Amino acid sequence: MGEPLLRHAPVQFAYVVPDLANGIRHWVEVMGAGPFFVMRDFLGQGLTYRGAPSTTRVHYAFGQCGPVQVQLIAQDDPGPSIYRDMYPPGQGGFHHMCSLVPLPEWDEQVARFTDAGFEVAASLTTTVPVVYLDCREGLGCFVELYGRTERTESFFAMVRMAHEDWDGVTDPVRARDGSAIELGEA
């Protein structure tokens, strides 16, 4: 048995939901996750899908559930995406796990997966590189590698601290800057 492909533990589990507001409500009420920080109509820089440029936009919500971050993803845009690769409109479920990879190790970590036969299904840049590897055949899901920098670690820490300081009720949905927004606006 060799060394595992993934050298950095997953820090986030992501789920496709048919509707972002209902998905948030479910995770808050059933799992005690939250508060959720919402990004609507997200399109990363240089987004690719299966090697071609893409303009498909999605909605994201990031919240904490105990020790792990949960990302909820809803797609209204009819364009192709890694999310539609697994779930048609109106359906959802577990989609991917995310690991933060230090930038000096980036190329090596991506190559470990591609050399093992896992295709880069999507890529983009936020402030760092991001790739989604199609690992459904081996794991049943995608794997997201996200560049780890002080800024990305700060975002994960902010979501975690918001959860630790949260009463489980007040302002369950927030903008990225932390200001409250109505659940129906999510």
Residue frames relative to the residue before (quaternion, step in Angstrom):
aa qw qx qy qz dx dy dz
M 1.0000 0.0000 0.0000 0.0000 0.00 0.00 0.00
G 0.2983 -0.7867 0.5223 0.1390 3.55 -0.78 1.05
E 0.7051 -0.4195 0.3600 0.4442 3.49 -1.38 -0.11
P 0.5258 -0.6385 0.4416 0.3476 3.63 -0.96 0.71
L 0.5808 -0.5903 0.4339 0.3550 3.55 -1.17 0.60
L 0.7385 0.3875 -0.2078 0.5111 3.55 0.91 -0.96
R 0.1964 -0.8219 0.5303 0.0692 3.54 -0.55 1.19
H 0.7311 0.3467 -0.2063 0.5502 3.59 1.26 -0.15
A 0.4895 -0.7043 0.4337 0.2761 3.55 -0.67 1.13
P 0.5387 -0.6082 0.4669 0.3493 3.58 -1.07 0.67
V 0.1705 -0.7895 0.5853 0.0708 3.54 -1.05 0.86
Q 0.7745 0.2133 -0.1138 0.5846 3.57 1.29 -0.14
F 0.1372 -0.7423 0.6501 0.0864 3.52 -1.21 0.73
A 0.1747 -0.8262 0.5343 0.0366 3.56 -0.79 1.08
Y 0.1326 -0.7890 0.5998 0.0150 3.51 -1.07 0.91
V 0.3368 -0.6827 0.6089 0.2229 3.54 -1.08 0.81
V 0.0639 -0.7808 0.6214 0.0122 3.56 -0.98 0.93
P 0.5424 -0.6394 0.4245 0.3418 3.61 -1.00 0.70
D 0.7863 0.0845 -0.0068 0.6120 3.57 1.12 -0.74
L 0.4611 -0.7231 0.4366 0.2718 3.59 -0.65 1.09
A 0.6670 0.5033 -0.3222 0.4449 3.62 0.82 -0.90
N 0.6844 0.4661 -0.2923 0.4785 3.59 0.90 -0.87
G 0.6146 0.5428 -0.3413 0.4594 3.58 1.09 -0.68
I 0.6465 0.5019 -0.3150 0.4805 3.58 0.95 -0.86
R 0.6439 0.5286 -0.3244 0.4481 3.57 0.85 -0.96
H 0.6583 0.5151 -0.3078 0.4545 3.58 0.91 -0.93
W 0.7019 0.4673 -0.2820 0.4576 3.60 0.78 -0.96
V 0.6278 0.5117 -0.3392 0.4786 3.61 1.06 -0.65
E 0.7434 0.4387 -0.2370 0.4458 3.59 0.74 -1.07
V 0.7504 0.4024 -0.2233 0.4743 3.60 0.90 -0.85
M 0.8161 0.2844 -0.1184 0.4890 3.57 0.83 -0.99
G 0.4225 -0.7064 0.4717 0.3162 3.60 1.20 -0.28
A 0.3817 0.7260 -0.4818 0.3083 3.56 1.23 0.43
G 0.5398 0.6290 -0.4659 0.3097 3.52 -1.23 0.45
P 0.5497 -0.0660 -0.8054 -0.2115 1.43 -2.47 0.03
F 0.4232 -0.7038 0.5176 0.2400 3.56 -1.25 0.46
F 0.2418 -0.7465 0.6091 0.1149 3.54 -1.03 0.94
V 0.2194 -0.8379 0.4976 0.0459 3.54 -0.53 1.29
M 0.0518 -0.7361 0.6744 0.0253 3.51 -1.18 0.81
R 0.1446 -0.8116 0.5633 0.0559 3.58 -0.55 1.15
D 0.8542 0.1297 -0.1116 0.4909 3.54 -1.26 0.65
F 0.1884 0.8167 -0.5196 0.1659 3.56 0.94 0.92
L 0.0666 0.7475 -0.6578 0.0648 3.52 -1.06 0.91
G 0.2925 -0.7808 0.5292 0.1575 3.56 -0.37 1.21
Q 0.6019 -0.5474 0.4340 0.3871 3.55 -1.26 0.37
G 0.8591 0.1100 -0.0889 0.4919 3.54 -1.00 0.85
L 0.1818 0.8150 -0.5300 0.1480 3.59 1.10 0.66
T 0.0305 -0.7674 0.6402 0.0147 3.53 -1.00 0.92
Y 0.1061 -0.7434 0.6556 0.0795 3.50 -1.28 0.55
R 0.8391 -0.0908 0.0016 0.5363 3.56 -0.65 1.19
G 0.7606 -0.4297 0.1893 0.4484 3.55 0.95 0.98
A 0.6949 0.4241 -0.2728 0.5127 3.60 1.25 -0.11
P 0.5939 -0.5614 0.4207 0.3940 3.61 -1.10 0.56
S 0.1022 -0.7964 0.5953 0.0293 3.56 -1.09 0.77
T 0.1689 -0.7686 0.6072 0.1096 3.54 -1.21 0.61
T 0.3519 0.7472 -0.4923 0.2747 3.59 1.22 0.40
R 0.2041 -0.7911 0.5716 0.0755 3.56 -0.76 1.12
V 0.0974 -0.7830 0.6133 0.0362 3.54 -1.19 0.67
H 0.3775 -0.6777 0.5787 0.2515 3.54 -1.38 0.23
Y 0.1260 -0.7944 0.5928 0.0393 3.55 -0.96 0.93
A 0.0253 -0.7410 0.6689 0.0540 3.52 -1.30 0.53
F 0.1391 -0.7966 0.5870 0.0378 3.56 -0.83 1.04
G 0.1175 0.7803 -0.6055 0.1030 3.56 -0.82 1.01
Q 0.4217 -0.6812 0.5360 0.2662 3.53 -1.29 0.21
C 0.0681 -0.7566 0.6496 0.0314 3.53 -1.13 0.77
G 0.7852 -0.1566 0.0621 0.5959 3.57 0.03 1.29
P 0.8391 -0.2156 0.1411 0.4790 3.59 -0.87 -0.90
V 0.7330 0.4111 -0.2330 0.4894 3.62 1.20 -0.16
Q 0.4350 -0.6711 0.5327 0.2770 3.53 -1.16 0.66
V 0.1911 -0.7511 0.6245 0.0969 3.54 -1.15 0.79
Q 0.1261 -0.7622 0.6314 0.0671 3.54 -0.97 0.94
L 0.1498 -0.7559 0.6316 0.0844 3.55 -0.96 0.93
I 0.1219 -0.8013 0.5857 0.0064 3.54 -0.94 0.98
A 0.0018 0.7692 -0.6389 0.0103 3.57 -0.91 0.95
Q 0.1139 -0.7971 0.5917 0.0393 3.56 -1.00 0.85
D 0.1482 -0.7747 0.6126 0.0514 3.54 -0.67 1.22
D 0.5690 0.6127 -0.3590 0.4146 3.55 1.17 -0.71
P 0.4052 -0.7461 0.4695 0.2422 3.64 -0.78 0.92
G 0.4737 0.7094 -0.4261 0.3014 3.61 1.25 -0.14
P 0.6073 -0.5597 0.4158 0.3807 3.56 -1.26 0.36
S 0.0876 0.7885 -0.6045 0.0722 3.56 -1.14 0.62
I 0.6394 -0.5006 0.4080 0.4173 3.53 -1.31 0.17
Y 0.6028 0.5531 -0.3618 0.4471 3.59 1.15 -0.48
R 0.6787 0.4604 -0.2816 0.4980 3.58 1.02 -0.81
D 0.5167 0.6198 -0.4228 0.4125 3.61 1.20 -0.30
M 0.7628 0.3520 -0.1849 0.5099 3.58 1.09 -0.68
Y 0.8297 0.1356 -0.0181 0.5412 3.58 0.93 -0.87
P 0.3421 -0.7196 0.5596 0.2280 3.62 -0.78 0.95
P 0.6981 -0.4374 0.3288 0.4618 3.61 -1.23 0.25
G 0.7852 0.3156 -0.2504 0.4703 3.55 -1.03 0.86
Q 0.7181 0.3651 -0.2441 0.5399 3.59 1.26 -0.12
G 0.0183 0.8083 -0.5883 0.0151 3.54 -1.24 0.31
G 0.1639 0.7616 -0.6192 0.0982 3.50 -1.39 0.02
F 0.7639 -0.3363 0.2617 0.4846 3.53 -1.31 -0.23
H 0.1455 -0.8253 0.5438 0.0446 3.58 -0.88 0.95
H 0.8167 -0.1672 0.1427 0.5336 3.61 0.68 -1.00
M 0.2895 -0.6829 0.6279 0.2359 3.47 -1.43 0.17
C 0.2526 -0.7820 0.5605 0.1019 3.54 -1.12 0.76
S 0.0812 -0.7636 0.6395 0.0377 3.53 -1.10 0.85
L 0.3580 -0.7036 0.5727 0.2209 3.53 -1.09 0.76
V 0.1210 -0.8068 0.5783 0.0108 3.55 -0.73 1.14
P 0.4459 -0.6791 0.5054 0.2908 3.62 -0.74 0.99
L 0.5743 -0.6431 0.3846 0.3296 3.58 -0.88 0.93
P 0.6358 0.5199 -0.3696 0.4345 3.68 0.93 -0.61
E 0.7106 0.4244 -0.2486 0.5032 3.61 1.21 -0.43
W 0.3760 0.7930 -0.4362 0.1987 3.56 1.33 -0.19
D 0.7197 0.4540 -0.2747 0.4477 3.59 0.55 -1.13
E 0.6580 0.5104 -0.3124 0.4571 3.59 0.94 -0.83
Q 0.6743 0.4965 -0.3109 0.4495 3.60 0.92 -0.87
V 0.6383 0.5034 -0.3288 0.4807 3.60 0.98 -0.79
A 0.6673 0.5166 -0.3017 0.4438 3.58 0.90 -0.93
R 0.5805 0.5762 -0.3820 0.4302 3.61 1.04 -0.63
F 0.6928 0.4566 -0.2744 0.4861 3.59 0.97 -0.82
T 0.6978 0.4645 -0.2990 0.4561 3.59 0.78 -0.94
D 0.6319 0.5263 -0.3335 0.4609 3.60 1.04 -0.69
A 0.6674 0.4746 -0.2891 0.4957 3.57 1.21 -0.52
G 0.6334 -0.5833 0.3153 0.3989 3.60 1.28 0.13
F 0.5368 0.6008 -0.4214 0.4164 3.61 1.24 0.21
E 0.3655 -0.7716 0.4929 0.1674 3.55 -0.69 1.18
V 0.4178 -0.6236 0.5893 0.2989 3.55 -1.20 0.66
A 0.2009 -0.8223 0.5270 0.0756 3.57 -0.39 1.26
A 0.7854 -0.0184 0.0276 0.6181 3.57 1.17 -0.60
S 0.0099 -0.7755 0.6311 0.0160 3.51 -1.24 0.53
L 0.0681 0.7737 -0.6275 0.0551 3.53 -1.26 0.50
T 0.2933 -0.7044 0.6014 0.2369 3.50 -1.34 -0.05
T 0.1714 -0.6959 0.6830 0.1410 3.52 -1.09 0.79
T 0.7199 -0.1839 0.1688 0.6477 3.57 0.00 -1.28
V 0.7384 0.2580 -0.1396 0.6073 3.56 1.39 -0.19
P 0.5910 -0.5562 0.4197 0.4065 3.60 -1.21 0.20
V 0.0842 -0.7627 0.6408 0.0259 3.53 -1.25 0.68
V 0.0280 0.7730 -0.6338 -0.0009 3.58 -1.01 0.79
Y 0.2088 -0.7210 0.6464 0.1367 3.49 -1.28 0.62
L 0.1719 -0.7879 0.5882 0.0615 3.54 -0.71 1.14
D 0.3772 -0.7210 0.5373 0.2217 3.56 -0.91 0.95
C 0.0528 0.8163 -0.5639 0.1133 3.55 -0.13 1.36
R 0.2612 0.8068 -0.4993 0.1776 3.57 1.21 0.43
E 0.6480 0.5283 -0.3371 0.4328 3.59 0.95 -0.77
G 0.7639 0.3700 -0.2063 0.4868 3.60 0.98 -0.74
L 0.8090 0.2420 -0.0998 0.5263 3.59 1.09 -0.73
G 0.4695 -0.6721 0.4508 0.3531 3.58 1.18 -0.42
C 0.7662 0.2430 -0.1480 0.5763 3.58 1.28 0.13
F 0.5435 -0.5541 0.4987 0.3859 3.52 -1.37 -0.08
V 0.2345 -0.7149 0.6325 0.1839 3.56 -1.34 0.31
E 0.1845 -0.7671 0.6077 0.0911 3.55 -0.86 1.01
L 0.1270 -0.7387 0.6576 0.0760 3.53 -0.98 0.94
Y 0.0591 -0.8026 0.5922 -0.0396 3.54 -0.71 1.15
G 0.5004 -0.6825 0.4432 0.2954 3.58 -0.77 1.00
R 0.2557 -0.7751 0.5625 0.1321 3.56 -0.83 1.02
T 0.1065 0.7430 -0.6504 0.1162 3.48 -0.82 1.16
E 0.7047 -0.4122 0.3345 0.4707 3.55 -1.26 0.00
R 0.6530 0.5267 -0.3148 0.4439 3.58 1.00 -0.82
T 0.6853 0.4570 -0.3048 0.4781 3.62 0.86 -0.85
E 0.6269 0.5195 -0.3440 0.4678 3.60 1.00 -0.70
S 0.6237 0.5456 -0.3340 0.4492 3.59 1.08 -0.73
F 0.6358 0.5205 -0.3365 0.4600 3.59 1.01 -0.77
F 0.6667 0.4874 -0.3087 0.4719 3.59 0.86 -0.91
A 0.6444 0.5133 -0.3173 0.4697 3.61 1.02 -0.77
M 0.6358 0.5333 -0.3301 0.4500 3.60 0.98 -0.81
V 0.6569 0.4952 -0.3119 0.4754 3.61 0.92 -0.89
R 0.6579 0.5112 -0.3039 0.4621 3.60 0.94 -0.88
M 0.6831 0.4807 -0.2920 0.4659 3.62 0.86 -0.91
A 0.6071 0.5409 -0.3596 0.4578 3.59 1.05 -0.71
H 0.6476 0.5115 -0.3112 0.4713 3.59 1.01 -0.80
E 0.6733 0.5082 -0.2981 0.4467 3.58 0.89 -0.93
D 0.7302 0.4120 -0.2255 0.4963 3.60 1.10 -0.70
W 0.5650 0.6482 -0.3527 0.3691 3.58 1.30 -0.18
D 0.4160 -0.7170 0.5073 0.2354 3.57 -1.08 0.75
G 0.5537 -0.6426 0.3731 0.3759 3.61 1.27 0.05
V 0.7426 0.3730 -0.1986 0.5195 3.58 1.29 -0.10
T 0.7250 0.4720 -0.2497 0.4349 3.57 0.72 -1.12
D 0.8682 -0.0649 0.0161 0.4916 3.55 -0.94 1.01
P 0.0249 0.8471 -0.5300 0.0320 3.61 0.55 1.11
V 0.7426 0.2847 -0.1808 0.5786 3.59 1.27 -0.34
R 0.0086 0.8156 -0.5742 0.0706 3.52 -0.79 1.08
A 0.5091 -0.5877 0.5243 0.3471 3.52 -1.30 0.43
R 0.7066 -0.4594 0.3236 0.4301 3.57 -1.24 0.29
D 0.6834 0.4815 -0.2913 0.4650 3.61 1.09 -0.66
G 0.6150 -0.5864 0.3306 0.4107 3.58 1.30 0.05
S 0.5343 0.6242 -0.4185 0.3869 3.61 1.21 -0.22
A 0.5376 -0.6497 0.4447 0.3017 3.55 -1.08 0.83
I 0.0309 -0.7512 0.6578 0.0456 3.53 -1.21 0.65
E 0.5813 -0.5950 0.4252 0.3567 3.55 -1.15 0.51
L 0.5997 -0.5887 0.4058 0.3594 3.57 -1.07 0.74
G 0.6488 0.5296 -0.3201 0.4428 3.59 0.99 -0.76
E 0.6495 0.5051 -0.3133 0.4743 3.60 1.23 -0.39
A 0.4965 0.6946 -0.4112 0.3192 3.58 1.27 -0.28
